[in-house]
Amino acid sequence: MEMEAVLKKAIKERRGKNPGRHVFMDSLLQGNLSDKQVLEDSMIFSLAGCVITAHLCTWAIYFVTTTEGVQEKLYKEMSHVLGKGSITIEKLEQLSYCRQILCETVRTARLTPISARLQELEGRVDQHVIPKETLVLYALGVVLQDSTTWPSSYRFNPDRFEEESAKQNLTLLGFSGSQECPELRFAYMVATVLLCVLVRKLHLLPVEGQVMETKYELVTSPKEEAWITVSKRN
């Protein structure tokens, strides 16, 4: 309720005005949306975006730290693309292996174990007809670990996303391409910047004996805090 009140006030203050710095809400206000739609979209993006981003960063750091060879391969890519210069949007888009890591993080962690989509066309599963405009729930937590689609499905392996077929499989589930969740797009950007800042300066090292147990909710998270240790790169 408190968040709703703050956003309502912001909508009133920013609609039809030029407040200077352009923020997410201003993009919504430029569209043909009612105040109620702007409010709902702002709340969804703020809540879901922050939660997805936080957990994507947690899992990505954990997998990069605990999977042999991944961190050094990522470091070499960053050294080649970024050098000692600043991080820019243009350079981030060139970090293909980093994007592979994030795609594999989404898959291995089953970051969003369930999703919903409105059926645009009438469909059929065996003898069952799915009418148009039916809300369909997708068991992504199952699909993302299906060994017929993902060989060695429980193994974290960013190299699998070198293949276009793997990228296409993720696209069909709404994790990239034209149907990509906007919150996830934001999360990818934040997680990429975070990995760049950490891996360029530090060796990320696992905590011996740590076992990560998973809690499946709207967004998948570790049951306990995830810990790593670090040392400076030379």
N, C-alpha and C positions, 0 to 999 in steps of 0.2 A: 504493500500500500504506500509505503514511504517512497519507494522508487517510482511508482506510478505518479505520485504527486509531483515529484521533481521533474519528470519527463513532461507532464502536462504543462507545467510552468515554462519549461524550455520551448515547447511547441508554440505556446502563445507568444513568447518573446521573439522567436526567430521567424515565424511565418510572415512572409511578405517583406522582410527586412534584409539588410546586408550587414550581418553582425561582424564582418571582418574575416576571421578564420573560418574556413569551410570545414564542417564536420559531417559525420555520417547522417545525422538527422536532416541536415540541409539538403542532401541528395534526395531523401524521401519527400521533403516538402516541395521540391521542384517538380515532382510527379503529380499526377491527378489522383491524389489520395486524400481521404478524409482524415481529420485529426485522430479518430479512433484507429484507423489503419496505421498511421504514422506511429502512434503510441504502441500498438501491439508489435509492429516490426522492430521498433527501437528496443523494446523489452526483450524480445526473443533474441535479437542479435547480441545485446549486452550480456544476457544471462548465458545463453548457449555458447556464444562466442568465447566468453571468458573461461567457461568450464572446459570446453573442447580444447582450447588453446593450452590451458594449464596441464591437462592430462596428456596431450600429444607431446608437449615438451618433456614431461616426466618420463614417459615411456621411451621417447627417442634417445634421451640421454642414457637411460638404463641399457637399452639395446646396443647403442654405440660403445658403451663402456664394457659390456660383458661379452660381446661377440668378437672373436679373434679376427684381426685383419681389417675390420670395418673402419675403425678410427683412423688408422694410418692412411688408408686409401682416401678417406674423406679429407684428411689434412693435406695430402698431395694435391687433390683437386682444388682446395681452397688456396693453396700456395700458388698454383698455376693461374687460377682465375683472378684472385684478389691481390696476389703479391703482398706488398706491405701497404697498399693503398686503402682508401676508405671503402666501406660497403655501400654499394649503390643498387638501385632497382635493376638496372641493366645487368650488372654483374651477378646479382642473385639469380636471375633467370638463366644464367649459364651454368649454374651448379647442378648439373644433371644427376650426379651420383647422390648429392644431398637430397634431391627430390625422391630418388629411388629409396633412400633410407626412410623418408617420411611415409611414402606409400606402403612400404613393408611394415613400418611401425603401426599404421592404421590397420593393416591386415592381421599381423601377428597378435597385437594386443586386442583385436576386435574392438576398436575404439568406440564405435557406436554399434552395440549388439543387436539393435532393432531399429527399423525405420518404417515409415508409412508413406504411401503414395496413392493418389487418386487415379484409378484406372481410366486412361483416356479413351481406350477402345474396348469393345467387348472382347473378352479373352476366354480361353478354355484350358483347364488342367484335367487331363484324362476325360472323364465324362461330365465334369463339373463346369458349368458356364459361369464366367465372372462378368456380370453386367457392366456396361459403361458407367463411369462415375462411382464405382464401388471403391471404398477405402480398403486398400490391401496392405497388410503388415508383412514386412520382409524380415525373416530371421537371419540377419546378417552375421550374427555370431556363429551360426552353423555354416553358412555359405562361404565365409572367409577362411574356414578351416577344412573345406572339402578337398580331400586328397586327389579326387579325379580332375579338379581344376588347378589345384596348387600342389605340385609334387613336394614331398617332405614338408607338409603343410605346417607342422609345429616348429620348424626350424626357421630362425630369422635369417633371411638371405636377400639382401637388397639387389643382388645381381639378377634375380628373377625378373625385375622390372626393366631390364635392358630389352626384353622381348616385347614387341608391340602387342602380342596376344594378352600378356599379363596386364598391360596398361588398359587394354580394351575391356578386360574382365572387371577391373576396378571402376572404369567409366560407367559400365552398365549398372553398377550398384550405387551410383550417385556420388562417387568420391573424386571424380575429375571430369573434364569435358564440359559440355553445355549444361548438364544436369548437376554439376558440382554444387554441394551445399555452400552458400556464401560464407557461413561461419568457418567452415573447414578451410576455405581459400585464405581467409584471414589468419587462421591458425598455422597454415603452412608457412606463411610469410614470417610470422613471429618466431616460429620454431627454427626456421632457416637462419635468421639473424642471431638467435641465441646460440645455435651450434657454431656459427662463424666466430662469434666473440669468444666462446669457451675453447674450442679446439685449436684455434690459431695461437692461443697463449698457453694452454695447459694440456698436460696428459691427464685423461680421465681414467681412474683406476677403480676396479670393483672392490667391494668390501667382502673379505673372505667369509664364506659360510652364510651369506645373506640369501634367503630364499624368498622370492616374491610370490605372494598369493594374490589372487585377483578377485575383485569385487565387481560384479556385473549389475549395473544400474542403467540409467539413460545414457551415461557415458562411463566407460570402463575405467576403473582406477585400482591402484594397489590397495590391499587391505591395510597395510602398515606403511609407514614412511619409507621411501626409497633413499638409500644412502650411497654415496660414492666418495672416494678420496681423490685428491689432485696433487700434481706436482708441476712446477714451471717447465716449459720447454726451453731449451738452450737457444 
